[in-house]
Amino acid sequence: MGTVQLRRPVVAPALAMRADPSAVNSSGGCGEYDVLVLDAATKQSLASIRSLGRAGLRVVAAECFAECAPTSPVVGFWSRYSRYNLVLPSYAADAMAFGAKVVEFVREHPTRVVLPTMDGSISALKPRRAELAELGCMLALPSDGALAVANDKDKTLAIAERLGIDYPRSVRIDNFAQVPAVLESFSFPVVLKPTISWVFGAPVRLAPIDAVNAAEATSAIEAFLDAGARVLVQEWASGQREGVTLFVADDEVLGCCAHVALRTSPPLGGASVMRKSVLPPPDIYASAVSLVKAIGLAGVCEVEFRRDAAGRPLLMEVNARLAGTIENSVRSGVDLPWMIWQWATGQPVNPVAGYETDVRTRWLRGDMRWLHENYGRSARPDSVSPGRALWIFSTEFVKTRHYDCVDWRDLGPAFAELRNTAIAVRRSRKS
């Protein structure tokens, strides 16, 4: 399949003024803007800032105080395509203040679209959707009803079961008293997943983990329950991780890009650190499309699967937002941020008929973390020996030429990421 060339309409002229990317500003920009991209410390937001900025849109990059420590630069703030860098209150510490600041900025500086890319900012802004709409601003998200299903793994699996989509054997735990009986019904290792990834009051996003015995599982389940989440205990699937990113509008799939996640950090169900674009496998593509339509999602979403030992695809989860694999989609020819802009502003969305396959993209800092994590995971699920891990990590430099955050036309974020990598290396040496 060939690379897709997207045509972009002419937009408003660029403003001459932009913020110094090394500075953190929180008092507000000047003039009007086209799009406010939140979560600027993430790879998916950086890719969005670059895509929309290159199209001529006036982009504001925003991030929370918690992510703006002087020693850890925010990659999106260093992009030449950010006209202004906005610092927001922490949505983890004060979701109401976070949402109020976003609304205040849009009121003072009319902005057509707000694009959040993380579960925490999405949860904090959903109650502000009507306020933003009154200001002429579109929150680029699916409906609240669709989000409520997609962001709850238990509800997602219920729809999958109705549609006949396979998933790992799963049992939900609502209280600690259920733990002994549920664990007794499983063979180890097992996977433990919070039914929702973001709980207000929790310091970080809740992520799946593995457990190799009952003591580990009991401790982890107790921590999830204490954080305010229910827990799914699932059988571990040992096969290849595959995902399909879809763009849906008016119940029609206008673009897709499938990938194989070669490595993740944490190794079990974490963020993709190495991935490769592939043709959509027919067995998971059909399931992904039927599931997304049944949930009622619109805009961009990613449906993740993992194959079992027999090669059968099993549903893992749905991300109803831009995911960390966006760099792979964009490099392959599917410009998802631009499609979001068209959809959010009521323009016809340009369908993408095809994309380039075998495109490999790597998040180097995450891959270094994967290498480090493997040294402490001997004989655990999704682990390899230290020697094998070092070989895989080293030979990837020969295979891959696309790196997250690195773009020769916009080098600022690469230098910021280099600094973040150095900080991560120092921390790993201390630990």
C-alpha positions in Angstrom: 0.0 0.0 0.0 1.4 3.4 -0.9 1.8 6.5 1.3 -1.2 8.7 1.4 -0.9 12.4 0.5 -3.4 14.4 2.5 -4.7 17.7 1.1 -5.1 20.5 3.5 -7.2 23.7 3.0 -5.8 27.1 3.5 -6.2 28.3 7.1 -5.8 31.7 8.9 -2.4 33.3 8.7 0.1 32.5 11.4 0.7 34.9 14.2 4.2 36.4 14.4 4.5 35.9 18.2 5.2 32.7 19.9 6.5 31.8 23.3 10.2 30.9 24.0 10.1 27.1 24.1 12.4 27.0 27.1 10.1 29.2 29.1 7.0 28.1 31.0 4.2 30.6 30.8 0.9 30.4 32.7 -0.6 33.9 32.4 -2.2 33.4 29.0 -1.2 34.1 25.4 -2.4 36.8 23.1 -4.9 36.9 20.3 -7.0 34.0 19.0 -5.9 30.4 18.4 -7.1 27.4 16.4 -6.3 24.5 18.7 -5.3 24.0 22.3 -3.4 20.7 22.6 -3.3 19.4 26.2 -0.9 16.9 27.8 2.1 18.4 26.0 4.6 16.1 27.8 3.3 13.1 25.9 4.4 11.8 22.5 0.9 11.8 21.1 0.4 15.5 21.9 3.8 16.4 20.4 2.9 14.6 17.2 -0.4 16.5 17.2 1.3 19.9 17.8 3.6 19.2 14.8 0.9 18.0 12.5 -1.4 20.9 13.1 1.3 23.5 13.3 2.7 22.4 9.9 -0.8 22.8 8.5 -0.7 26.5 9.4 -2.9 26.3 12.5 -2.2 28.5 15.5 -1.4 25.9 18.2 -1.2 26.3 21.9 0.6 23.6 23.9 -0.6 23.0 27.5 0.6 20.9 30.4 0.0 20.6 34.1 2.2 22.0 36.9 3.0 18.5 37.9 4.7 17.8 34.6 6.5 21.1 34.3 9.5 20.6 36.7 12.5 22.7 35.5 14.6 19.5 35.5 12.2 17.6 33.2 11.4 19.7 30.1 8.0 19.2 28.5 8.7 18.1 24.9 5.7 19.8 23.4 6.8 23.2 24.9 10.0 22.9 22.9 8.3 22.5 19.5 8.7 25.4 17.0 5.0 24.9 16.1 3.7 25.9 19.6 2.7 29.5 19.4 2.3 29.7 23.2 3.1 27.4 26.1 0.3 27.3 28.8 0.8 25.8 32.2 -2.4 24.4 33.9 -3.2 23.3 37.4 -2.7 19.6 38.1 -5.9 17.7 37.1 -4.8 15.0 39.6 -4.7 17.4 42.5 -7.6 19.7 41.5 -9.7 18.7 38.5 -12.1 21.6 38.9 -9.2 24.1 38.8 -7.8 22.4 35.8 -11.1 22.6 33.9 -11.8 26.2 35.0 -8.4 27.3 33.7 -9.0 25.7 30.3 -12.4 27.4 30.0 -10.8 30.7 31.2 -8.1 30.5 28.5 -10.7 29.8 25.8 -12.9 32.7 26.9 -10.0 35.2 26.9 -8.4 33.8 23.7 -11.1 32.3 21.5 -9.9 28.8 20.4 -11.8 26.5 18.1 -10.7 23.1 19.3 -9.4 21.7 22.6 -7.6 18.3 22.2 -6.9 16.3 25.3 -4.8 13.1 24.9 -4.7 11.5 28.4 -7.3 9.9 30.5 -6.9 12.4 33.4 -7.4 15.5 31.3 -10.3 13.9 29.5 -12.0 13.1 32.8 -11.5 16.6 34.1 -12.8 18.3 30.9 -15.9 16.2 30.2 -18.0 18.3 32.6 -16.9 21.4 30.8 -18.0 20.4 27.3 -21.1 22.6 27.3 -19.2 25.6 28.7 -16.6 25.3 25.9 -19.4 24.8 23.3 -21.0 28.1 24.4 -17.7 29.8 23.7 -17.6 28.3 20.2 -15.0 25.7 21.1 -15.3 22.0 20.3 -13.9 19.4 22.8 -12.4 16.8 20.4 -13.8 13.8 22.1 -16.6 11.2 21.5 -19.8 11.5 23.4 -19.8 11.1 27.2 -21.9 8.0 26.9 -19.4 6.3 24.5 -16.5 7.4 26.7 -18.2 5.9 29.8 -18.2 2.5 28.0 -14.8 2.6 26.3 -13.0 3.8 29.4 -14.5 1.0 31.6 -12.9 -2.4 30.7 -15.7 -4.3 32.3 -18.4 -2.5 30.2 -16.3 -2.9 27.1 -15.9 -6.7 27.6 -19.7 -7.0 28.2 -20.3 -5.5 24.7 -17.6 -7.7 23.2 -19.3 -10.8 24.7 -22.6 -9.8 23.1 -20.8 -9.4 19.7 -19.0 -12.7 20.0 -15.6 -11.1 20.3 -13.1 -13.3 22.2 -11.3 -12.0 25.2 -9.3 -13.6 28.0 -11.2 -15.3 30.8 -12.0 -12.5 33.2 -13.5 -12.3 36.7 -14.3 -8.9 38.3 -13.4 -8.2 41.9 -15.5 -5.5 43.7 -14.3 -6.0 47.2 -11.5 -7.7 49.1 -13.6 -10.5 50.4 -13.8 -12.0 46.9 -10.1 -12.3 46.4 -9.3 -15.8 47.8 -12.1 -17.5 45.9 -11.4 -15.8 42.6 -7.6 -16.4 42.7 -8.3 -20.1 43.6 -10.1 -20.4 40.2 -7.0 -19.2 38.2 -3.7 -20.7 37.3 -0.7 -18.4 37.6 0.6 -16.1 36.2 -2.4 -13.9 35.9 -3.0 -10.3 34.7 -4.6 -7.8 37.0 -6.3 -4.8 35.4 -8.2 -1.9 37.0 -11.5 -1.6 35.3 -10.8 2.1 34.8 -7.3 3.6 34.3 -7.9 7.0 35.8 -9.3 7.6 39.3 -9.3 11.1 40.7 -7.2 11.2 43.8 -4.7 8.6 42.6 -1.3 10.0 42.0 -0.8 8.2 38.7 -2.7 6.4 35.9 -3.5 2.9 37.0 -1.9 0.3 34.7 -2.2 -3.5 34.4 0.3 -5.7 36.2 1.2 -9.4 36.3 1.2 -11.6 39.4 3.0 -15.0 39.6 1.5 -16.1 42.9 -1.4 -15.5 45.2 0.6 -13.2 47.6 1.5 -10.9 44.8 -2.0 -10.9 43.4 -3.6 -10.2 46.7 -1.3 -7.2 47.4 -1.9 -5.7 44.0 -5.6 -6.1 44.1 -5.8 -4.5 47.5 -3.8 -1.5 46.1 -6.2 -1.1 43.2 -9.3 -1.4 45.4 -7.8 1.2 47.8 -7.3 3.6 44.9 -11.0 3.4 44.1 -11.0 1.0 41.1 -12.5 -2.4 40.7 -10.2 -5.1 39.4 -10.3 -7.7 36.6 -8.4 -10.9 37.1 -7.5 -12.3 33.6 -5.7 -15.2 32.1 -2.4 -14.3 30.6 -2.2 -14.3 26.8 1.3 -15.0 25.6 1.1 -14.2 21.9 1.7 -11.1 19.7 0.3 -7.7 20.6 -1.6 -6.1 17.8 -3.7 -3.0 17.5 -5.9 -1.2 15.1 -6.3 2.6 15.2 -9.5 3.8 13.6 -11.0 7.1 12.7 -14.8 7.0 12.6 -17.2 9.8 11.6 -21.0 9.3 11.0 -20.6 5.6 11.8 -18.1 5.2 8.9 -14.5 4.2 9.1 -12.5 6.9 7.2 -9.0 5.8 8.1 -7.1 3.1 9.9 -3.6 2.0 10.7 -2.7 -1.4 12.2 0.4 -2.1 14.1 2.3 -4.8 16.0 3.6 -3.7 19.4 7.0 -5.4 19.6 7.9 -4.1 23.1 6.1 -2.2 25.8 7.1 -0.6 29.1 6.2 -1.9 31.6 6.7 -5.2 29.7 3.1 -6.4 30.4 0.5 -4.1 28.9 2.5 -0.9 29.2 3.1 1.9 26.7 4.3 0.8 23.3 8.1 1.6 22.9 8.7 -0.2 19.7 6.1 -0.9 17.0 5.7 -1.7 13.3 2.9 -0.8 10.9 1.2 -3.8 9.3 -1.8 -4.5 7.1 -5.0 -4.8 9.2 -5.3 -8.5 10.1 -8.8 -9.4 8.9 -9.7 -11.3 12.1 -9.0 -8.3 14.4 -10.1 -5.6 12.0 -13.6 -6.9 11.7 -13.9 -7.2 15.5 -12.5 -3.7 16.1 -14.9 -2.1 13.7 -18.0 -3.9 15.1 -16.9 -3.1 18.7 -16.3 0.6 18.0 -19.6 1.0 16.2 -21.5 -0.8 19.0 -20.0 1.5 21.6 -20.8 4.5 19.5 -17.4 6.0 19.3 -16.5 8.9 17.0 -13.2 10.4 16.1 -10.0 8.5 16.8 -9.7 5.3 18.9 -7.3 2.4 19.2 -8.5 -1.2 19.8 -5.8 -3.5 21.3 -5.7 -7.3 21.0 -3.3 -10.0 22.0 -3.1 -13.5 20.6 -3.1 -16.5 22.8 -0.7 -19.4 22.4 -2.9 -20.9 19.6 -2.9 -17.6 17.6 -6.5 -16.6 18.5 -6.9 -12.8 18.9 -8.2 -11.7 22.3 -9.5 -8.2 23.0 -7.5 -6.3 25.5 -9.0 -2.8 25.6 -10.2 0.3 23.7 -8.4 3.7 24.0 -11.0 6.3 23.0 -8.3 8.9 22.4 -5.0 9.4 20.6 -2.6 6.8 21.9 1.2 6.6 22.1 1.4 4.8 18.8 0.3 7.9 16.9 3.8 8.4 15.6 3.7 5.2 13.8 0.4 6.1 12.1 1.6 9.5 11.1 4.9 8.2 9.7 2.9 5.5 7.8 0.7 8.2 6.1 -2.4 8.4 8.3 -2.4 11.9 9.7 -4.8 11.4 12.6 -4.4 14.9 14.2 -5.4 16.5 11.0 -8.4 14.3 10.7 -9.4 15.2 14.2 -9.2 18.9 13.3 -11.4 18.4 10.2 -14.0 16.4 12.2 -14.0 18.8 15.2 -14.5 21.9 13.1 -17.3 20.3 11.0 -15.3 20.0 7.8 -15.5 16.9 5.5 -12.8 14.4 6.7 -10.5 13.3 4.0 -10.7 9.5 3.9 -7.4 7.6 3.9 -7.4 4.7 1.5 -4.1 3.2 2.4 -0.8 3.6 4.2 2.8 2.4 4.2 3.5 -0.9 6.0 6.7 -2.1 7.8 7.3 1.4 9.2 9.1 0.9 12.5 9.0 3.7 15.1 10.8 3.6 18.5 10.5 5.5 21.7 14.2 5.3 22.8 13.7 6.4 26.4 10.9 3.9 26.8 13.0 1.2 25.2 15.8 1.9 27.6 13.4 1.5 30.4 12.2 -1.8 28.9 15.9 -2.9 28.9 16.3 -1.9 32.6 13.0 -3.6 33.6 14.0 -6.9 32.1 16.8 -7.3 34.6 14.4 -7.6 37.4 11.8 -9.9 35.6 13.5 -13.2 35.3 11.0 -16.0 34.5 8.1 -13.6 34.6 5.5 -13.0 31.9 6.8 -11.1 28.9 10.4 -11.2 30.1 13.6 -12.2 28.3 17.1 -12.9 29.7 19.4 -9.9 30.3 21.6 -11.0 27.4 18.7 -11.4 25.0 17.3 -8.0 26.1 20.6 -6.3 25.4 20.8 -7.9 22.0 17.3 -6.9 21.1 17.9 -3.4 22.2 21.2 -2.9 20.5 20.3 -4.4 17.1 17.2 -2.2 16.9 19.5 0.7 16.0 20.2 -1.0 12.7 16.5 -1.8 12.0 14.8 1.5 12.9 15.2 5.0 11.6 12.1 6.7 13.0 12.3 7.8 16.6 9.5 9.4 18.7 10.2 13.1 19.4 12.9 13.3 16.7 12.2 15.4 13.6 14.9 17.2 11.7 12.6 20.0 11.0 11.8 20.5 14.7 14.8 19.6 16.8 13.8 21.3 20.1 11.7 18.4 21.4 14.5 16.0 20.6 16.9 17.9 22.8 14.2 18.0 25.5 13.7 14.3 25.2 17.5 13.8 25.4 17.6 15.7 28.7 14.7 13.6 30.0 16.5 10.4 28.9 19.6 11.5 30.8 17.5 12.2 33.9 16.0 8.7 33.6 19.4 7.1 33.3 20.6 8.8 36.4 17.5 7.7 38.3 18.0 4.1 37.2 21.6 4.1 38.4 20.5 5.3 41.8 17.8 2.6 42.0 
